[in-house]
Amino acid sequence: MGKQSSKAIYEKMVSELGFLEADLEYHQAVMNENQADFEEAISQLAKKRGVDLSRKKPKSKKGPPPQRSTKKNKKKKPRKKTKDLYKKIATIAHPDKLLNCSEEEREKKKKLFVEASKALEEDMILTLHKLAKDAGIDPGDLEEEDFEMFKIQIEQLRKKISQLESTWIWNWANTEDEEKKEFIINRFIETTLAARKKEEEDEEEVTGS
């Protein structure tokens, strides 16, 4: 891959990252704004149908308590390249470096530092590249490994957006037809009741009652 084509692909990926991050934020905002109305619609229709969706207290199970896993969830350590780029950003955005900055610049760099710290923790190298680029920092030379990591991060964002679009609340919020809205709520209730029944049957098998 030549330098010119690498730079073009890199610029395209950074732009795509910005779009996907904004799109994910939009999806999350829609979910949050409609959460209360969605739950109220469920409550109203359940009441109308005479259905109780409140979760019952599970029966106590016989036998020894389940064994808890002793394995700890280990977070993936950021790669050296990710840490090096983070340090470049921290050089200008760390709170200790902002004493002589104006209020506006201080707030801007505080936000940059918070976003960079989150990207470091999650080893999101493309996000750090985007933050560095926006701050006028040279992120350094690109390697094939970087592009592979960029692809992974972009795919993760797409997956998160796709998961939100598959939820009950997203489909309900993006349906204007009132009959379709009611159909979605009815399907949600039926699915919830079926899952509840399955849980109760499994409990009965375990307790032998």
C-alpha positions, 0 to 999 in steps of 0.5 A, a space after each residue: 500500500 503506497 503512502 498516498 493511498 494509505 493516507 486516503 484510506 486513513 482519512 476515509 476511516 477517520 471520517 467514517 468513525 466521526 459519522 458512526 459515533 454521531 449516528 450511535 449518539 443519535 440512536 442512544 438519544 432516541 432510545 433514552 427519549 422514548 424509554 418512559 413513553 415505551 414503558 408507559 405504553 406497555 403498562 397501559 396495554 398490559 392493564 387493558 389486557 389484565 396482564 401482570 408483568 411484574 417479576 415474581 420473587 423466585 422460589 428458593 432452590 434446593 441443594 448447594 448454592 451455585 458456585 461463583 466463578 473465581 475468574 476475574 474479567 481481565 481488561 485488554 491492555 492497550 497496545 504500546 502504540 495506543 499509549 504513545 498516542 495518548 501521551 502525545 494528547 495528554 502533553 497538551 490536554 492534561 489538567 496540569 497543563 491548563 493552568 495558563 489557558 483561557 476558560 474556553 480553551 481549558 474546557 475544550 482540552 478537558 473534554 479532549 483529555 476525557 475522551 482520550 482517556 476513555 479511548 486509551 482504556 478501551 484501546 480505541 486507536 482510531 478514536 485517538 487518531 481522530 482526536 489527535 488530528 482534530 487537536 493538530 497533533 501528528 499521530 505518527 506513521 501508519 502501519 498495516 496493524 493500525 488499519 486492522 485495528 481501525 477496521 475492528 473499531 468501525 465494525 464494533 460501532 456498526 454492530 452497536 448501532 445494529 443492536 439498537 435498531 433490533 430492539 423493541 423500543 427502537 422499532 416502536 419509536 420509529 413507527 408512526 402508525 398507531 396500529 403497528 405501535 400497538 402490535 409491537 407492544 402486544 408482541 413484547 408482552 407475549 414474548 415477556 409472558 412466554 419467557 416468564 413461563 419458561 423461567 417458572 417451568 425451569 424453576 419447578 424442574 430444579 426444585 422438584 415441586 
